[in-house]
Amino acid sequence: VQLQASGGGSVQAGESLRLSCAASATFDHDTHYAIGWFRQAPGKEREGLSCISSVDGVTVYADSVKGRFTISRDNTENTGVYLQMNSLKPEDTAVYYCALDIERLCPKTMTGWYYAVDYWGKGTLVTVSS
């Protein structure tokens, strides 16, 4: 499965961006999978941001983005996910990665989901200036 992320760019603090991720595979409506987003800032570890589950649409957010970022699914026959990022801050500057975990739903917290991910996208750069 290939994941293609897009939508990154350079914005000022307080502005918004919407990231998109499209997967090359489609799944039956009852297939369990979790799809979401990570980011990695220079010199830092990859951080799990948000996840959405396939069969029930349950969402999970990291505390660092809760209330500012919103994850949603592509509700067509395609497999995809969006991340609406509002009130962006300079500390949100990072490369953002789409991730897919097949056969499992989202975990209760984003901590540790990194180890469950089966497929990664190539990343899209988000730069927020003050």
Accessible surface in RSA format (square Angstrom, percent):
REM  Atomic radii and reference values for relative SASA: ProtOr
REM  Chains: A
REM  Algorithm: Lee & Richards
REM  Probe-radius: 1.40
REM  Slices: 20
REM RES _ NUM      All-atoms   Total-Side   Main-Chain    Non-polar    All polar
REM                ABS   REL    ABS   REL    ABS   REL    ABS   REL    ABS   REL
RES VAL A   1    59.52  39.2  14.85  13.4  44.67 107.6  19.65  17.1  39.87 108.1
RES GLN A   2   142.89  79.9 137.66 100.6   5.23  12.5  46.29  98.5  96.61  73.3
RES LEU A   3    10.69   6.0   0.09   0.1  10.60  26.7   0.23   0.2  10.47  28.2
RES GLN A   4   123.72  69.2 120.04  87.7   3.67   8.7  49.71 105.8  74.01  56.1
RES ALA A   5     9.40   8.6   0.32   0.5   9.09  20.7   0.32   0.4   9.09  24.1
RES SER A   6    58.33  49.3  54.92  73.3   3.40   7.8  38.17  81.3  20.16  28.2
RES GLY A   7    36.46  45.0   0.00   N/A  36.46  45.0  23.77  65.2  12.69  28.4
RES GLY A   8    29.19  36.0   0.00   N/A  29.19  36.0   2.23   6.1  26.97  60.4
RES GLY A   9    27.81  34.3   0.00   N/A  27.81  34.3  27.60  75.7   0.22   0.5
RES SER A  10    95.47  80.7  64.45  86.0  31.02  71.4  38.11  81.1  57.36  80.4
RES VAL A  11    19.60  12.9  12.28  11.1   7.31  17.6  18.36  15.9   1.24   3.4
RES GLN A  12    98.39  55.0  98.39  71.9   0.00   0.0  37.93  80.7  60.46  45.9
RES ALA A  13    47.41  43.6  26.08  40.3  21.32  48.5  26.30  37.0  21.11  55.9
RES GLY A  14    53.67  66.2   0.00   N/A  53.67  66.2  29.54  81.1  24.13  54.1
RES GLU A  15    83.23  47.8  77.34  58.5   5.89  14.0  34.79  67.3  48.44  39.5
RES SER A  16    55.44  46.8  36.52  48.7  18.92  43.6  20.56  43.8  34.88  48.9
RES LEU A  17    32.37  18.0  27.43  19.6   4.93  12.4  32.37  22.7   0.00   0.0
RES ARG A  18   126.67  53.2 112.28  57.2  14.39  34.3  36.26  49.6  90.41  54.8
RES LEU A  19     0.00   0.0   0.00   0.0   0.00   0.0   0.00   0.0   0.00   0.0
RES SER A  20    33.80  28.6  33.74  45.0   0.06   0.1  18.41  39.2  15.38  21.6
RES CYS A  21     4.33   3.3   0.00   0.0   4.33  10.2   0.71   1.8   3.62   3.9
RES ALA A  22    60.58  55.7  57.36  88.5   3.21   7.3  57.58  81.1   3.00   7.9
RES ALA A  23    14.81  13.6   0.00   0.0  14.81  33.7   0.71   1.0  14.10  37.3
RES SER A  24    80.32  67.9  37.19  49.6  43.14  99.4  42.24  89.9  38.09  53.4
RES ALA A  25    25.87  23.8  19.68  30.4   6.18  14.1  25.87  36.4   0.00   0.0
RES THR A  26    89.48  63.6  66.42  67.3  23.06  55.0  33.65  45.2  55.83  84.4
RES PHE A  27    54.17  27.1  24.43  15.1  29.74  77.4  30.43  18.5  23.74  67.9
RES ASP A  28   107.83  75.5  95.95  95.5  11.88  28.1  17.23  40.5  90.60  90.4
RES HIS A  29   171.48  93.7 141.45  98.3  30.03  76.8 112.64 116.1  58.84  68.5
RES ASP A  30    91.11  63.8  80.20  79.8  10.91  25.8  27.26  64.2  63.85  63.7
RES THR A  31    36.79  26.2  29.76  30.2   7.03  16.7  23.87  32.1  12.91  19.5
RES HIS A  32    82.77  45.2  79.20  55.1   3.56   9.1  51.37  52.9  31.40  36.5
RES TYR A  33    26.27  12.3  26.27  14.9   0.00   0.0   4.60   3.5  21.67  26.7
RES ALA A  34     0.00   0.0   0.00   0.0   0.00   0.0   0.00   0.0   0.00   0.0
RES ILE A  35     0.88   0.5   0.88   0.7   0.00   0.0   0.88   0.6   0.00   0.0
RES GLY A  36     0.00   0.0   0.00   N/A   0.00   0.0   0.00   0.0   0.00   0.0
RES TRP A  37     0.00   0.0   0.00   0.0   0.00   0.0   0.00   0.0   0.00   0.0
RES PHE A  38     1.17   0.6   1.17   0.7   0.00   0.0   1.17   0.7   0.00   0.0
RES ARG A  39    19.47   8.2  19.28   9.8   0.19   0.5   2.86   3.9  16.61  10.1
RES GLN A  40    60.91  34.1  56.18  41.1   4.73  11.3  11.85  25.2  49.06  37.2
RES ALA A  41    21.05  19.4  17.96  27.7   3.09   7.0  18.36  25.9   2.69   7.1
RES PRO A  42   120.41  87.8  91.50  83.4  28.91 105.1 104.33  86.1  16.08 100.0
RES GLY A  43    91.97 113.4   0.00   N/A  91.97 113.4  45.12 123.8  46.85 104.9
RES LYS A  44   142.10  69.3 129.36  79.4  12.74  30.3  82.55  74.3  59.55  63.4
RES GLU A  45   156.11  89.6 141.78 107.3  14.33  34.1  59.56 115.2  96.55  78.8
RES ARG A  46    68.84  28.9  46.46  23.7  22.38  53.3   6.35   8.7  62.49  37.9
RES GLU A  47    60.92  35.0  55.51  42.0   5.41  12.9  35.04  67.8  25.88  21.1
RES GLY A  48    10.54  13.0   0.00   N/A  10.54  13.0   0.08   0.2  10.46  23.4
RES LEU A  49     0.00   0.0   0.00   0.0   0.00   0.0   0.00   0.0   0.00   0.0
RES SER A  50     0.00   0.0   0.00   0.0   0.00   0.0   0.00   0.0   0.00   0.0
RES CYS A  51     0.00   0.0   0.00   0.0   0.00   0.0   0.00   0.0   0.00   0.0
RES ILE A  52    10.13   5.8   9.83   7.3   0.30   0.7   9.83   7.1   0.30   0.8
RES SER A  53     1.84   1.6   1.84   2.5   0.00   0.0   0.00   0.0   1.84   2.6
RES SER A  54    13.15  11.1   4.72   6.3   8.43  19.4   4.81  10.2   8.34  11.7
RES VAL A  55    62.95  41.4  27.85  25.2  35.11  84.6  31.09  27.0  31.87  86.4
RES ASP A  56    82.99  58.1  49.19  49.0  33.80  79.9  36.24  85.3  46.76  46.6
RES GLY A  57    21.42  26.4   0.00   N/A  21.42  26.4   7.08  19.4  14.34  32.1
RES VAL A  58    78.48  51.6  72.37  65.5   6.11  14.7  78.48  68.2   0.00   0.0
RES THR A  59    55.90  39.8  35.29  35.8  20.60  49.1  12.47  16.7  43.43  65.7
RES VAL A  60    18.12  11.9  13.68  12.4   4.44  10.7  18.12  15.7   0.00   0.0
RES TYR A  61    47.65  22.2  34.79  19.8  12.86  33.5  28.37  21.3  19.28  23.8
RES ALA A  62    15.85  14.6  10.32  15.9   5.53  12.6  15.85  22.3   0.00   0.0
RES ASP A  63   124.29  87.1  99.92  99.5  24.36  57.6  38.73  91.1  85.56  85.3
RES SER A  64    54.11  45.7  28.34  37.8  25.76  59.3  41.65  88.7  12.46  17.5
RES VAL A  65     0.17   0.1   0.00   0.0   0.17   0.4   0.17   0.1   0.00   0.0
RES LYS A  66   122.62  59.8 103.00  63.2  19.61  46.7  62.59  56.3  60.03  63.9
RES GLY A  67    82.17 101.3   0.00   N/A  82.17 101.3  42.40 116.4  39.77  89.1
RES ARG A  68    33.56  14.1  29.25  14.9   4.31  10.3  26.26  35.9   7.29   4.4
RES PHE A  69     4.75   2.4   0.00   0.0   4.75  12.4   0.00   0.0   4.75  13.6
RES THR A  70    72.61  51.6  71.75  72.7   0.86   2.1  45.04  60.5  27.57  41.7
RES ILE A  71     6.70   3.8   0.00   0.0   6.70  16.1   0.00   0.0   6.70  18.2
RES SER A  72    45.44  38.4  43.83  58.5   1.62   3.7  34.40  73.2  11.04  15.5
RES ARG A  73    69.49  29.2  60.05  30.6   9.44  22.5  10.46  14.3  59.03  35.8
RES ASP A  74    29.80  20.9  18.77  18.7  11.03  26.1   2.18   5.1  27.62  27.5
RES ASN A  75   134.13  92.5  95.67  92.5  38.46  92.6  36.99  89.0  97.14  93.9
RES THR A  76    89.69  63.8  66.10  67.0  23.59  56.2  76.53 102.8  13.16  19.9
RES GLU A  77   151.25  86.8 125.15  94.7  26.10  62.1  53.56 103.6  97.68  79.8
RES ASN A  78    80.62  55.6  74.61  72.1   6.01  14.5  13.32  32.1  67.30  65.0
RES THR A  79     5.00   3.6   3.28   3.3   1.72   4.1   0.91   1.2   4.09   6.2
RES GLY A  80     5.66   7.0   0.00   N/A   5.66   7.0   2.10   5.8   3.55   8.0
RES VAL A  81     0.10   0.1   0.00   0.0   0.10   0.2   0.00   0.0   0.10   0.3
RES TYR A  82    51.60  24.1  51.60  29.4   0.00   0.0  20.51  15.4  31.09  38.3
RES LEU A  83     0.00   0.0   0.00   0.0   0.00   0.0   0.00   0.0   0.00   0.0
RES GLN A  84    58.30  32.6  58.07  42.4   0.24   0.6  28.87  61.5  29.43  22.3
RES MET A  85     0.00   0.0   0.00   0.0   0.00   0.0   0.00   0.0   0.00   0.0
RES ASN A  86    58.07  40.0  58.07  56.1   0.00   0.0  15.50  37.3  42.57  41.2
RES SER A  87    59.84  50.6  55.75  74.4   4.10   9.4  19.55  41.6  40.29  56.4
RES LEU A  88     2.11   1.2   0.00   0.0   2.11   5.3   0.00   0.0   2.11   5.7
RES LYS A  89    86.51  42.2  86.11  52.8   0.40   1.0  39.00  35.1  47.51  50.6
RES PRO A  90    56.27  41.0  49.07  44.7   7.20  26.2  49.44  40.8   6.83  42.4
RES GLU A  91   120.18  69.0  95.56  72.3  24.62  58.6  60.91 117.8  59.27  48.4
RES ASP A  92     0.42   0.3   0.42   0.4   0.00   0.0   0.00   0.0   0.42   0.4
RES THR A  93    37.70  26.8  34.49  35.0   3.21   7.7  32.63  43.8   5.07   7.7
RES ALA A  94     1.50   1.4   0.62   1.0   0.89   2.0   1.50   2.1   0.00   0.0
RES VAL A  95    45.25  29.8  45.12  40.9   0.13   0.3  45.12  39.2   0.13   0.4
RES TYR A  96     0.00   0.0   0.00   0.0   0.00   0.0   0.00   0.0   0.00   0.0
RES TYR A  97    34.61  16.2  34.61  19.7   0.00   0.0   8.56   6.4  26.04  32.1
RES CYS A  98     0.00   0.0   0.00   0.0   0.00   0.0   0.00   0.0   0.00   0.0
RES ALA A  99     0.00   0.0   0.00   0.0   0.00   0.0   0.00   0.0   0.00   0.0
RES LEU A 100     0.00   0.0   0.00   0.0   0.00   0.0   0.00   0.0   0.00   0.0
RES ASP A 101     1.12   0.8   1.12   1.1   0.00   0.0   0.00   0.0   1.12   1.1
RES ILE A 102    38.19  21.7  33.04  24.6   5.15  12.4  33.04  23.8   5.15  14.0
RES GLU A 103   139.50  80.1 117.87  89.2  21.62  51.5  35.20  68.1 104.29  85.2
RES ARG A 104   120.42  50.6 116.80  59.5   3.62   8.6  59.76  81.7  60.66  36.8
RES LEU A 105    53.79  30.0  39.72  28.4  14.07  35.4  39.72  27.9  14.07  37.9
RES CYS A 106    21.77  16.5   0.67   0.7  21.10  49.6   0.67   1.7  21.10  22.7
RES PRO A 107    42.40  30.9  29.02  26.5  13.39  48.7  41.04  33.9   1.36   8.4
RES LYS A 108   195.39  95.3 167.66 102.9  27.73  66.0 123.10 110.8  72.29  77.0
RES THR A 109    80.49  57.2  76.75  77.8   3.73   8.9  65.39  87.8  15.10  22.8
RES MET A 110    10.99   5.7   4.83   3.2   6.16  14.7   5.09   4.3   5.91   7.8
RES THR A 111   124.88  88.8 101.03 102.4  23.85  56.8  75.81 101.8  49.07  74.2
RES GLY A 112    41.30  50.9   0.00   N/A  41.30  50.9  23.35  64.1  17.94  40.2
RES TRP A 113     5.35   2.1   2.34   1.1   3.01   7.1   4.91   2.6   0.44   0.7
RES TYR A 114   100.35  46.9  95.64  54.4   4.72  12.3  49.01  36.8  51.34  63.3
RES TYR A 115   190.10  88.8 154.45  87.9  35.65  92.8 112.38  84.5  77.72  95.8
RES ALA A 116    25.41  23.4  19.62  30.3   5.79  13.2  24.54  34.6   0.87   2.3
RES VAL A 117    19.46  12.8   0.00   0.0  19.46  46.9   0.00   0.0  19.46  52.8
RES ASP A 118    68.61  48.1  40.29  40.1  28.33  67.0  14.97  35.2  53.65  53.5
RES TYR A 119    77.83  36.3  74.98  42.7   2.85   7.4  37.51  28.2  40.32  49.7
RES TRP A 120    81.77  32.8  55.31  26.8  26.46  62.1  38.53  20.5  43.25  70.2
RES GLY A 121     5.83   7.2   0.00   N/A   5.83   7.2   0.86   2.4   4.97  11.1
RES LYS A 122   190.68  93.0 166.18 102.0  24.50  58.3 114.94 103.5  75.74  80.7
RES GLY A 123    24.13  29.8   0.00   N/A  24.13  29.8   0.33   0.9  23.80  53.3
RES THR A 124    18.41  13.1  12.75  12.9   5.67  13.5   7.59  10.2  10.82  16.4
RES LEU A 125   103.77  57.8  93.66  67.0  10.11  25.4  93.66  65.8  10.11  27.2
RES VAL A 126     0.00   0.0   0.00   0.0   0.00   0.0   0.00   0.0   0.00   0.0
RES THR A 127    47.59  33.8  47.38  48.0   0.20   0.5  39.02  52.4   8.57  13.0
RES VAL A 128     6.42   4.2   0.00   0.0   6.42  15.5   0.00   0.0   6.42  17.4
RES SER A 129    48.98  41.4  43.34  57.8   5.63  13.0  42.57  90.7   6.41   9.0
RES SER A 130   120.56 101.9  68.50  91.4  52.06 119.9  53.77 114.5  66.80  93.6
END  Absolute sums over single chains surface
CHAIN  1 A     6882.8       5246.5       1636.3       3484.9       3397.9
END  Absolute sums over all chains
TOTAL          6882.8       5246.5       1636.3       3484.9       3397.9
